[in-house]
Amino acid sequence: MPKRTDIKKILLIGSGPIIIGQACEFDYSGTQAARSLRAEGYEVILVNSNPATIMTDPVMADKIYLRPLTPESIMEIVEEERPDAVLPTMGGQTALNLADKLHQSGFWEKMGVEVIGVDIDAIHVTEDRQKFRDLMAEIGIDQANSRVAKSLLEAKEITQELGGIPIVIRPSFTLGGTGGGIVWNQEDFDRMVTRGLELSPVHEVLIEECVFGWKEFELELLRDSNDNVIIICSIENIDPMGVHTGDSVTVAPAQTLTDKQYQAMRDAAIRMMRSIGTFAGGCNVQFAINPKSGQMIAIEINPRVSRSSALASKATGYPIAKVAAKLAIGYTLDELTNDVTGTTSACFEPAIDYVVTKIPRFNFEKFEGVDETLTTQMKAVGEVMAIGRTFPESLQKAWQSLENGYAGLGADREEPPRTEIRDRLKKPYWDQTLQIRNALKLGASVEEVSDITKVDPWFLHQIKQLVDVEETIRAKTLAEMDAEFMRSVKQYGFSDIQISFLVSDDVTEKIVRDHRKELGVVPSFLVVDTCAGEFPAQTPYFYSS
């Protein structure tokens, strides 16, 4: 159906300050949504407490309020502006919680303001751990065994019922896994449960059996008011369950799913989205798969634009937030045009012919004494994304982008001592992919590394290929690298700095670059167009390879 004409003015709630777990991805989404709504002729009122954002630029909305994101300030703005609708899904969990509080108090109904883009009941179902668990059981979706605790004593009883430690703590209604984590020993139990209860706005924590080592996946979905659902992107975490997805190295599209597993996951995600309400908009669903038995369980569902939505949007070229905003005002997917191709419909699911790798960025050096072990509570302060024709290429490019002195996955320096590598592999750390490369370089087998890290062997074999190419380069001088071999090396993502370090003669990065150009091996620029070249694209963007 066409856009709604019964609403004229829309309130858009931002995400507030940039913090761990809620960063610039919501600024990206909010900016897209504001521009999309204004282009349709709606008056957009924006409220955000953070002036250091793009969305608070004067050109982004008709009126901007730099106010604290509290129920009181929202009430004041609504009473002054009298909007017809509020769109809270672009401001992360902060905006959803605000919208929920005002709904519970009856404020939206009193002021005649309609909540669009999400069902308020969906927020309760997805964030209330017990309600979510009950709903998943009702629709036949497996989950890890768990129960909600409202006190330390109750948490101890549930832990015993689940078979004891290790267990996972997941506080309700928090962002970025705040207050959560894996309890590995009895000494930490009381402290972690108490902290989780304190940080949960409703003072509840989910006590869940530990499925550490399972493979983790995400799907990004969009649905319109006619109940048409499309999958925008699948994302696979290289790090196993037990590491927050925001701290994990991730790959799009998923690389190790069989077609049968993917179709089952796709069906489950659509069933889950339909079960939490009838809203039109975006949704993020997370799953875990037992690598031995293939059993699939649901982890959680977010009825909003999420951190992964921004990644999926940039990875595929599909403007998720922009389309989600249009769906919220009444359009259906078949009525919207794909902005990139200019000819195809927005209901076409994106197809990509490349691999995207995301690596989180950490600043542990700025926090003396902090525990660097990665858990279910997010610690990353940002992330980089790289696109390549293959996983090894995109992984190397992502490592180059981290701006921490590396010119790729470690082939620009000597390996650290064996003891350091062994210690860094025992627990999940930010540099796990680097240490995997170092271990394979020093002779560890794929099976040994997989057993220690729980990383899928497919990824380890890909990194092993990089190690094998390194050894081949070491056996050559720069002059012995002909055009065919140089092109092959570049297809694996090796930088000129890495090549200068690896070749047997003493050369600089500039000498390598000059030699490469003489051989005619230069980057080509390939298209991100949402359709893998099937249709002409009017506004694509490009990546080098």
C-alpha positions in Angstrom: 0.0 0.0 0.0 1.2 3.6 -0.5 2.6 5.7 2.3 0.4 6.7 5.2 -1.3 10.2 4.9 -2.8 10.2 8.3 0.5 11.1 9.9 2.4 14.3 9.1 5.0 14.7 11.9 7.3 11.9 13.2 9.5 11.9 16.3 12.8 10.1 15.8 14.6 9.1 19.0 18.4 8.8 18.8 20.7 6.5 20.8 22.5 9.0 23.0 26.3 9.0 23.8 28.7 6.7 22.0 29.5 3.9 24.5 30.8 0.4 24.3 27.9 -1.6 22.7 26.2 1.3 21.2 28.4 3.4 18.8 28.2 5.2 15.5 26.1 2.5 13.8 23.0 4.0 15.2 24.0 7.4 14.0 24.4 5.8 10.6 20.9 4.3 10.9 19.3 7.4 12.3 20.7 9.6 9.6 19.4 7.3 6.8 16.0 7.2 8.5 15.7 11.0 8.9 16.6 11.6 5.3 14.3 8.9 4.1 11.3 10.3 6.0 11.9 13.9 4.9 12.2 12.8 1.3 8.6 11.4 1.6 7.4 14.8 2.8 7.1 14.1 6.6 8.2 16.6 9.2 10.9 15.0 11.3 11.6 15.9 14.9 14.8 14.5 16.2 15.9 14.1 19.8 19.4 13.0 20.8 21.7 13.9 23.7 24.9 13.6 21.7 25.8 16.6 19.6 28.8 14.8 18.1 26.7 12.9 15.5 25.8 13.3 11.9 22.1 12.9 12.7 22.1 16.1 14.8 23.4 18.2 11.9 20.8 20.9 11.1 20.1 19.6 7.6 19.1 16.1 8.8 15.8 17.0 10.5 13.2 19.8 10.5 13.8 20.3 14.2 16.5 18.9 16.5 16.5 18.7 20.3 19.7 18.2 22.1 18.1 16.9 25.3 18.8 14.1 27.8 17.2 10.9 26.7 14.9 10.5 29.6 11.1 10.0 29.8 10.7 13.5 31.1 12.5 15.3 28.3 10.7 13.2 25.7 7.3 14.1 27.3 8.3 17.8 27.1 9.2 17.6 23.4 6.0 15.7 22.6 3.8 18.2 24.4 5.5 21.0 22.5 5.7 19.5 19.1 2.6 17.2 19.0 4.0 14.6 16.6 1.6 12.0 15.1 4.0 9.1 15.4 7.3 8.1 17.1 10.0 5.8 15.5 12.2 4.4 18.2 13.9 1.5 16.3 16.8 3.6 15.0 18.1 4.5 18.4 19.1 1.1 19.6 18.1 -0.3 23.0 18.2 3.2 24.6 15.3 4.4 22.3 13.3 1.2 22.6 13.5 1.3 26.4 12.3 4.9 26.4 9.4 4.2 24.1 8.5 1.2 26.3 8.5 3.2 29.5 6.3 5.9 28.0 4.0 3.2 26.7 3.7 1.6 30.1 2.8 4.9 31.6 0.1 5.5 29.0 1.7 8.6 27.7 1.7 7.7 24.0 -2.0 6.9 24.1 -2.8 10.0 26.1 -1.1 12.2 23.5 -2.4 10.4 20.5 1.1 9.4 19.3 1.4 6.1 17.4 4.5 3.9 17.9 5.6 2.8 14.4 8.3 0.4 13.2 7.9 -2.0 16.2 5.3 -3.5 18.4 5.8 -2.4 22.0 4.9 -5.9 23.1 7.7 -7.2 21.0 10.2 -5.3 23.1 8.9 -7.1 26.2 8.9 -10.5 24.6 12.4 -10.2 23.3 14.1 -8.5 26.3 12.2 -10.4 29.0 14.2 -13.6 28.9 11.5 -15.9 30.3 8.8 -14.6 28.0 11.2 -15.1 25.0 12.0 -18.6 26.1 8.3 -19.5 26.5 7.4 -18.1 23.1 10.2 -20.0 21.4 9.0 -23.2 23.0 5.5 -22.4 21.8 6.6 -22.1 18.1 9.0 -25.0 18.2 12.4 -23.3 18.3 15.1 -24.9 20.4 17.0 -22.9 23.0 19.7 -23.5 25.5 18.3 -24.7 28.8 17.8 -21.7 31.1 15.7 -20.0 33.7 15.2 -16.5 35.0 16.5 -15.5 38.4 15.5 -12.5 40.4 17.8 -13.1 43.4 21.2 -14.6 44.1 19.6 -17.5 46.0 17.4 -18.3 43.1 20.4 -18.1 40.7 22.2 -20.7 42.8 19.2 -23.1 42.7 18.9 -22.8 38.9 22.6 -23.3 38.4 22.4 -26.6 40.3 19.4 -27.7 38.2 21.3 -26.9 35.0 24.2 -29.2 36.1 26.5 -26.6 37.7 29.2 -24.3 36.5 30.1 -23.2 33.8 26.9 -21.2 33.2 26.1 -18.0 31.2 24.6 -14.9 32.8 22.4 -12.7 30.6 20.8 -9.6 32.3 17.4 -8.5 30.9 17.0 -5.2 29.1 20.7 -4.3 28.8 22.8 -3.3 25.8 25.9 -5.0 24.5 25.7 -7.8 27.0 26.3 -5.4 29.9 26.6 -7.3 33.2 26.7 -10.6 31.4 29.4 -13.2 31.1 30.4 -16.8 31.6 31.0 -18.0 35.1 33.9 -20.5 34.9 34.5 -21.0 38.7 32.5 -20.8 41.9 34.6 -17.9 43.3 33.2 -15.5 40.6 29.5 -16.7 40.8 28.2 -14.4 43.5 30.0 -11.3 42.2 28.8 -11.8 38.6 25.2 -12.6 39.4 24.9 -9.7 41.8 26.4 -7.3 39.2 24.0 -8.6 36.5 21.0 -8.1 38.8 22.1 -4.6 39.6 22.6 -3.6 35.9 19.3 -5.0 34.7 16.6 -2.3 34.8 14.1 -5.0 35.9 16.6 -6.8 38.2 16.5 -10.1 36.3 19.2 -12.3 34.9 18.9 -15.4 32.7 20.9 -18.3 34.0 21.7 -20.4 30.9 23.6 -23.6 30.3 27.0 -22.9 28.7 27.2 -23.7 25.0 30.8 -22.4 24.7 32.4 -23.6 21.5 29.2 -23.8 19.4 29.2 -21.8 16.1 27.3 -18.5 16.1 25.3 -17.0 13.2 23.2 -13.9 12.6 20.5 -13.1 10.0 19.3 -9.6 9.1 15.6 -9.5 8.1 13.1 -6.9 6.8 9.3 -7.3 6.9 6.5 -5.1 5.4 2.9 -4.7 6.4 1.8 -7.4 4.0 4.0 -9.9 6.0 6.5 -10.2 3.2 9.9 -11.1 4.8 13.3 -11.0 3.1 16.8 -12.0 4.4 19.3 -9.2 3.8 22.4 -11.0 4.9 23.8 -13.9 6.8 26.7 -13.3 9.1 29.0 -15.9 10.7 31.2 -15.4 13.8 34.6 -16.9 13.5 34.9 -16.9 17.3 32.7 -19.5 18.9 29.8 -19.0 21.3 31.0 -17.4 24.5 32.3 -14.2 22.8 29.9 -11.3 22.3 29.1 -10.9 18.6 30.3 -7.3 18.8 33.8 -8.6 19.9 33.9 -11.4 17.4 35.6 -11.5 14.0 32.7 -12.0 11.7 32.3 -12.9 8.0 29.5 -12.3 5.5 28.0 -14.2 4.0 28.2 -17.3 6.3 30.9 -19.6 5.0 30.4 -23.0 6.8 26.7 -23.6 6.7 25.3 -26.4 4.5 22.4 -25.4 2.3 20.1 -27.5 4.5 21.3 -25.7 7.6 20.9 -22.3 6.0 17.3 -23.0 4.9 16.4 -24.3 8.3 17.9 -21.2 9.9 16.1 -19.0 7.5 12.7 -20.6 8.1 13.3 -20.4 11.9 14.2 -16.7 11.7 11.1 -15.8 9.7 9.0 -17.8 12.1 10.5 -16.0 15.1 10.0 -12.6 13.6 6.4 -13.3 12.8 5.8 -14.6 16.4 6.8 -11.4 18.1 4.3 -9.1 16.4 3.0 -7.7 13.1 5.2 -4.6 12.9 6.9 -3.6 9.6 10.6 -3.0 9.9 14.0 -4.6 10.5 15.0 -7.4 12.8 18.2 -9.2 13.8 18.2 -12.9 14.8 21.1 -14.8 16.3 21.5 -18.6 16.3 24.1 -21.2 17.6 24.8 -24.5 16.0 26.5 -27.5 17.6 29.4 -28.3 15.3 29.3 -32.0 16.2 25.6 -32.8 16.1 24.3 -30.0 14.0 21.6 -29.0 16.5 20.5 -25.4 16.1 19.2 -23.2 18.9 18.0 -19.6 19.0 20.0 -17.1 21.1 18.0 -13.9 20.8 16.1 -11.6 18.4 16.3 -7.8 18.3 13.2 -6.1 16.8 15.2 -3.0 15.7 18.1 -1.8 13.6 21.1 -3.3 15.4 24.9 -3.0 15.3 24.9 -5.9 12.7 22.4 -4.1 10.6 24.9 -1.4 9.8 27.5 -4.0 8.9 25.0 -5.9 6.7 23.9 -2.7 5.0 27.5 -1.8 4.1 28.4 -5.3 3.2 25.5 -5.8 0.7 24.9 -2.2 -0.4 21.3 -2.6 0.7 20.2 0.5 2.8 18.5 -1.4 5.6 17.6 1.6 7.8 16.3 3.7 4.9 14.0 0.9 3.7 13.0 0.1 7.3 11.9 3.7 7.8 9.8 3.6 4.6 8.2 0.3 5.7 7.3 1.9 9.0 5.2 4.6 7.2 3.2 2.1 5.2 5.1 1.2 2.1 5.5 -2.5 1.1 8.7 -4.0 -0.2 7.4 -4.5 -3.7 6.5 -0.8 -3.9 10.0 0.4 -3.2 12.9 0.5 -5.7 16.4 -0.7 -5.0 18.3 2.5 -4.8 21.6 0.9 -6.0 20.2 -0.7 -9.2 17.5 1.9 -9.8 15.4 -0.7 -11.6 14.9 -3.8 -9.4 12.5 -4.0 -6.4 13.5 -3.7 -2.8 11.9 -7.1 -2.2 14.8 -8.8 -4.1 17.2 -10.3 -1.6 20.8 -9.1 -2.0 23.3 -11.4 -3.7 27.0 -10.8 -3.1 30.0 -12.3 -5.0 32.7 -11.4 -2.5 33.5 -11.9 1.2 33.3 -9.3 3.9 35.3 -9.6 7.1 34.7 -7.4 10.2 37.3 -7.2 13.0 36.6 -5.4 16.2 39.0 -2.7 17.5 40.0 -2.6 21.1 41.8 0.0 23.3 42.9 -2.2 26.2 46.2 -0.2 26.4 44.3 2.8 27.6 42.8 0.9 30.6 45.6 -0.4 32.8 44.8 -3.7 34.5 41.7 -4.5 32.5 40.9 -8.1 31.7 41.5 -8.6 28.0 39.6 -11.9 27.9 36.6 -11.7 25.6 33.3 -12.8 27.1 29.6 -12.3 26.5 29.9 -8.6 27.6 31.1 -6.4 24.8 34.5 -4.7 25.1 35.2 -3.4 21.6 35.3 0.3 21.0 34.9 0.1 17.2 35.4 -2.1 14.2 36.8 -2.3 10.7 35.3 -3.9 7.6 37.1 -5.2 4.6 35.9 -6.7 1.3 37.8 -9.2 -0.8 37.1 -11.8 -3.4 38.1 -14.5 -0.9 38.1 -14.9 2.9 42.0 -14.8 3.2 42.1 -11.6 1.1 39.4 -9.8 3.1 41.0 -11.0 6.4 44.4 -9.6 5.5 42.8 -6.3 4.4 40.9 -6.0 7.6 44.1 -6.5 9.6 45.7 -3.8 7.6 42.8 -1.5 8.4 43.1 -1.8 12.2 45.7 0.9 12.4 47.7 -0.9 15.0 50.9 -1.3 13.1 50.1 -4.5 11.2 50.4 -4.7 7.4 48.3 -7.9 7.3 47.9 -11.1 9.3 51.4 -11.1 10.8 53.6 -11.8 7.8 55.5 -8.5 8.4 57.4 -9.5 11.5 58.9 -12.4 13.5 56.6 -14.6 15.5 56.4 -14.2 19.3 57.7 -16.9 21.6 55.8 -20.3 21.6 54.8 -19.8 25.2 53.1 -16.5 24.4 51.2 -18.0 21.4 50.1 -21.0 23.6 48.8 -18.7 26.3 47.0 -16.4 23.9 45.2 -19.3 22.3 43.9 -20.8 25.6 41.3 -18.1 26.0 39.6 -15.8 23.5 41.6 -12.6 23.0 41.3 -9.8 20.4 44.2 -11.2 18.4 43.1 -14.8 18.1 43.2 -15.0 14.3 46.8 -13.7 14.5 47.8 -16.2 17.1 46.1 -19.0 15.0 48.4 -18.0 12.1 51.4 -18.0 14.4 50.6 -21.4 15.8 50.1 -22.9 12.3 53.3 -21.2 11.3 55.2 -22.9 14.1 53.9 -26.4 13.1 50.7 -26.8 15.0 48.1 -28.8 13.1 44.6 -27.6 12.2 43.1 -30.3 14.4 45.1 -29.1 17.4 44.3 -25.5 17.0 40.6 -26.3 16.4 40.5 -28.3 19.6 41.9 -25.5 21.6 40.1 -22.5 20.1 36.8 -24.2 18.9 37.2 -22.2 15.7 35.7 -24.1 12.7 38.4 -26.0 10.8 37.3 -24.4 7.5 38.6 -21.0 8.7 41.8 -22.6 10.0 42.5 -24.2 6.6 42.0 -20.8 5.0 44.6 -19.3 7.4 46.8 -22.3 6.8 46.8 -21.5 3.1 48.2 -18.0 3.9 51.0 -19.7 5.9 51.8 -21.9 3.0 51.9 -19.0 0.6 54.3 -17.2 3.0 56.7 -20.1 2.9 56.6 -20.1 -0.9 57.4 -16.4 -0.9 60.3 -16.9 1.5 62.0 -19.3 -0.9 62.1 -16.6 -3.6 63.9 -13.4 -4.3 61.9 -10.4 -5.5 63.2 -10.8 -9.0 62.0 -14.4 -9.1 58.4 -13.3 -8.5 56.9 -13.2 -12.0 53.6 -11.7 -12.9 51.6 -14.9 -12.4 53.0 -15.6 -9.0 52.7 -11.9 -7.9 49.1 -11.9 -8.9 48.4 -15.1 -7.0 50.1 -13.6 -3.9 48.0 -10.4 -4.2 44.8 -12.5 -4.5 45.6 -13.8 -1.0 45.7 -10.2 0.3 49.5 -9.9 0.9 50.6 -6.2 1.1 53.8 -4.9 -0.4 55.2 -4.5 3.1 54.6 -8.1 3.8 56.2 -9.2 0.6 59.3 -7.0 1.3 59.6 -8.7 4.7 59.2 -12.3 3.3 61.3 -12.4 0.2 64.9 -13.7 0.7 66.6 -10.6 -0.5 66.7 -7.2 1.3 64.2 -4.9 -0.3 61.9 -2.1 0.7 58.2 -1.7 0.3 58.8 0.9 -2.5 61.0 -1.5 -4.4 58.3 -4.2 -4.2 55.7 -1.8 -5.4 57.8 -0.7 -8.4 58.5 -4.3 -9.3 54.8 -5.2 -9.1 53.8 -2.3 -11.3 56.5 -3.2 -13.9 54.8 -6.7 -14.0 51.5 -5.0 -14.6 50.0 -6.3 -11.4 47.7 -3.5 -10.1 44.4 -3.4 -8.2 41.2 -3.7 -10.1 38.0 -2.1 -8.7 34.9 -4.3 -8.4 31.3 -3.5 -7.7 29.1 -3.6 -4.6 25.7 -3.5 -6.3 23.3 -5.8 -4.2 22.8 -8.1 -7.1 26.2 -9.7 -8.0 26.2 -8.0 -11.4 22.9 -9.5 -12.5 21.4 -6.1 -13.2 23.0 -2.8 -14.2 23.6 -0.5 -11.2 23.1 3.2 -11.1 24.7 4.1 -7.8 27.0 1.2 -6.7 30.2 1.6 -4.8 33.5 -0.2 -5.3 36.2 -2.2 -3.5 39.7 -2.9 -4.7 41.1 -6.4 -5.2 
